Amino acid sequence: MKKLIPFIGIFLILIGTLMLISTRINALSSHNSLLLSGLLCIIAGIILHIRSIKHETNY
């Protein structure tokens, strides 16, 4: 499990992207809650990925 912790940000970005793609394929783009949750997953994934990169380096 500790090996997967640095990749949580990447997983969230992928999940958010898949959510946005699924709303487009299923013609559910009129449901703002699905679009917003996909966007929030992507933003949270970017933030977590940046924090994990900063945590690994010495700078």
Rosetta silent file (secondary structure, phi, psi, omega in degrees, C-alpha in Angstrom):
SEQUENCE: MKKLIPFIGIFLILIGTLMLISTRINALSSHNSLLLSGLLCIIAGIILHIRSIKHETNY
SCORE:     score description
SCORE:     0.000 S_00000001
   1 L     0.000  -35.616 -179.427    0.000    0.000    0.000 S_00000001
   2 L   -67.034  -24.484  178.040    2.859    2.379    0.738 S_00000001
   3 L   -73.350  -24.393 -177.862    4.104    1.921   -2.811 S_00000001
   4 L   -88.710  -16.479 -176.527    0.780    3.172   -4.195 S_00000001
   5 H   -59.307  -41.512  178.589    0.512    6.320   -2.064 S_00000001
   6 H   -66.508  -16.020 -176.566    2.679    8.494   -4.372 S_00000001
   7 H  -100.810    8.212  179.763    0.456    7.540   -7.307 S_00000001
   8 H   -62.809  -37.664  178.562   -2.887    8.535   -5.779 S_00000001
   9 H   -61.620  -42.796  178.629   -2.748   11.848   -7.640 S_00000001
  10 H   -65.061  -41.099  179.293   -2.289   10.101  -10.973 S_00000001
  11 H   -63.237  -40.139  178.885   -5.149    7.710  -10.188 S_00000001
  12 H   -65.787  -38.265  177.461   -7.462   10.623   -9.348 S_00000001
  13 H   -63.530  -42.772  179.221   -6.576   12.359  -12.613 S_00000001
  14 H   -66.158  -40.667  178.880   -7.361    9.171  -14.536 S_00000001
  15 H   -64.351  -43.378  177.941  -10.643    8.644  -12.683 S_00000001
  16 H   -62.721  -40.368  177.949  -11.693   12.240  -13.348 S_00000001
  17 H   -65.260  -41.626  177.800  -10.813   11.902  -17.013 S_00000001
  18 H   -65.403  -34.217  176.666  -12.794    8.673  -17.289 S_00000001
  19 H   -65.430  -42.383  178.958  -15.758   10.359  -15.632 S_00000001
  20 H   -67.177  -38.201  178.209  -15.674   13.189  -18.166 S_00000001
  21 H   -67.114  -40.343 -178.513  -15.331   10.730  -21.048 S_00000001
  22 H   -66.463  -34.231  176.902  -18.217    8.614  -19.768 S_00000001
  23 H   -68.446  -31.810  179.434  -20.525   11.635  -19.595 S_00000001
  24 H   -74.525  -39.801 -179.164  -19.657   12.448  -23.188 S_00000001
  25 H   -69.182  -42.108 -176.471  -20.167    8.907  -24.466 S_00000001
  26 L   -87.370    6.861 -178.951  -23.465    8.401  -22.637 S_00000001
  27 L    56.598   40.985  178.194  -24.751   11.893  -23.560 S_00000001
  28 L  -104.064   23.633 -174.864  -25.007   12.818  -19.881 S_00000001
  29 L   -71.638   -8.201  177.068  -23.307   16.180  -20.285 S_00000001
  30 L   -81.198  -12.034  178.349  -26.447   17.961  -19.110 S_00000001
  31 L   -89.048  104.907 -175.848  -25.897   16.590  -15.590 S_00000001
  32 H   -68.051  -26.305 -177.970  -23.652   19.150  -13.951 S_00000001
  33 H   -66.448  -38.549  177.950  -22.951   16.992  -10.894 S_00000001
  34 H   -68.523  -40.881  179.100  -21.115   14.381  -12.977 S_00000001
  35 H   -66.629  -40.717 -179.851  -19.122   17.027  -14.800 S_00000001
  36 H   -67.936  -39.378  179.423  -18.254   18.828  -11.570 S_00000001
  37 H   -67.286  -36.348  175.346  -17.176   15.647   -9.802 S_00000001
  38 H   -63.822  -43.202  178.443  -14.887   14.773  -12.724 S_00000001
  39 H   -63.642  -42.475  179.978  -13.369   18.249  -12.607 S_00000001
  40 H   -65.710  -35.977  176.266  -12.863   18.064   -8.835 S_00000001
  41 H   -64.028  -41.492  179.879  -11.152   14.671   -9.160 S_00000001
  42 H   -66.311  -44.564  179.757   -8.756   16.093  -11.731 S_00000001
  43 H   -63.945  -44.417  178.458   -7.961   19.177   -9.630 S_00000001
  44 H   -64.062  -37.481  178.055   -7.453   17.092   -6.470 S_00000001
  45 H   -64.847  -40.126  178.287   -5.248   14.686   -8.420 S_00000001
  46 H   -64.732  -44.155 -179.739   -3.060   17.507   -9.713 S_00000001
  47 H   -63.745  -44.465  179.865   -2.661   18.958   -6.224 S_00000001
  48 H   -67.090  -35.563  178.967   -1.817   15.581   -4.687 S_00000001
  49 H   -67.691  -41.403  177.569    0.639   14.768   -7.458 S_00000001
  50 H   -64.282  -41.161  178.328    2.459   18.082   -7.002 S_00000001
  51 H   -64.624  -36.801  179.581    2.620   17.523   -3.227 S_00000001
  52 H   -70.492  -34.338  176.374    4.057   14.031   -3.706 S_00000001
  53 H   -67.182  -43.412  179.045    6.717   15.372   -6.070 S_00000001
  54 H   -65.860  -32.574  179.802    7.673   18.109   -3.622 S_00000001
  55 H   -70.367  -30.857 -177.889    7.812   15.581   -0.787 S_00000001
  56 H   -79.056  -29.353 -175.491   10.251   13.328   -2.671 S_00000001
  57 L   -90.307  166.825  179.213   12.772   16.025   -3.612 S_00000001
  58 L   -96.703    3.554 -176.319   15.143   17.917   -1.361 S_00000001
  59 L   -89.245    0.000    0.000   14.381   21.331   -2.833 S_00000001
